[in-house]
């Protein structure tokens, strides 16, 4: 499956993407698409033969619990609605707590790294198999960027990804920007990771920009793609011809000409990598497996992902329960430290945990502001300060929309909305959204308003 050169479709740049020459395919955040009513822009792109790939962000395949059936069903519906040849997700956990730990469920609102241990690998493989069985098209999973590192890793990133693909047959979405992020933040060598990967399992490649602040690289998707990231892309392309390469941009969108220039730089990096390969030669990488033995992967252009051996019995449902329990306790302790202010788990860098905690709170404020733009509109410059004060000891336990409702309740209950002179407006906003249907559409409210209009006419 050859995808070519693509760009992440976002509503803010939809018109520009439609007019952009040389775009072979697009990727869309799966959770932002309604299967019954896909955006007209995506439908027009599809009609022109542009491939659309849904990219999920909420499954939490690296979490301790099996993937949620409703989320899997929703992802499958989006794949069918968009006629996608595959769907993608992340090797990450996004929530913790719940039944496995007999503690309240916590939401990160962000992709967090899994420990590179055999427990985590076993659980991830089981979760990936469950997702593969529920999806109508192949699944590819993405390596993520991280500010923090788990203590006691038993595998390198390359080994972890190699064994995951080998055991499940899942395809890999390799983000070279994330390899650069982990190089700056965790001292991991991108070339070493590439050398250990099963290159024939690569479905496509992500490229994105970021920014460095105080020695920490932030994978922002809101800055130009830096030269080191293009260099890693060239290195990858010198080992295997990537089936597809995609530019991600999620914020601070530049002019279309700038995006077009970045796409051209990506094409040049791939061409440069291909020129480094001797004609007709195949790259061979020897990757140590989790068991300590060596496995040889021959990277061929246009190769397919490895399939699990046909005679390997499927593990029973409870095979990994002890591993799930151990992983659940570890992930809950970490997430609680990040979002609820509990003590840092042993072995973690407390300074880095603080940086990650502040980044999560800032992202939470930003996303709630986008989900409910009326709230920052009412509070003005005081929005961020008020939200961070609310979030300080109130971890997110549901999605961002629920978080926005609870923030509004907090503003009303504490009198902050009254102090800001917007109590009536915040209350009206909250009442409009708190029920199963908008307040303005409820029969009693419609009747009351109609009666009031009649009385006013008399």
Buried (B, 14 or more C-beta within 10 A) or exposed (E): EEBBBBBBBBEEBBEBBBEBEEBBBBBBBBBBBEBEEBBEBBBEBBEEEBBBBBBBBBBBBBBBBBBBEEBBEBBBBBBEBBEBBBBBBBBBBBBBBBEBBEBEBBBBBBBBBBBBBBBBBBBBBBBBBBBBEBBEBBBBBBBBBBBBBBEEBBBBBBBBBBBBBBBBBBBBBBBBBBBBBBBBBBEBBBBEBBBBBBBBBBBBBBBBBBEEEEEBBBBBBBBBBBEBBBBBBBBBBBBBBBBBBBBBBEEEBBEBEEBBEBBEBBBEBBEBBBEEBEEEEBBEBEBBBBEEEEBEBEBEBEBBBBEBEEEEEEEEEEEBEEBBBBBBBBBBBBBBBBBBEBEBBEEBBEEBBEBBBEBBBBEBBBBBBEBBEBBBEBBEEBBBEBBBEBBEEBBBBEBBEEBBBBBBBBBBEEEBBBEBEBBEBBBBBBBBBEEEEEBEEBEEBEEEEEEEEEEEEE
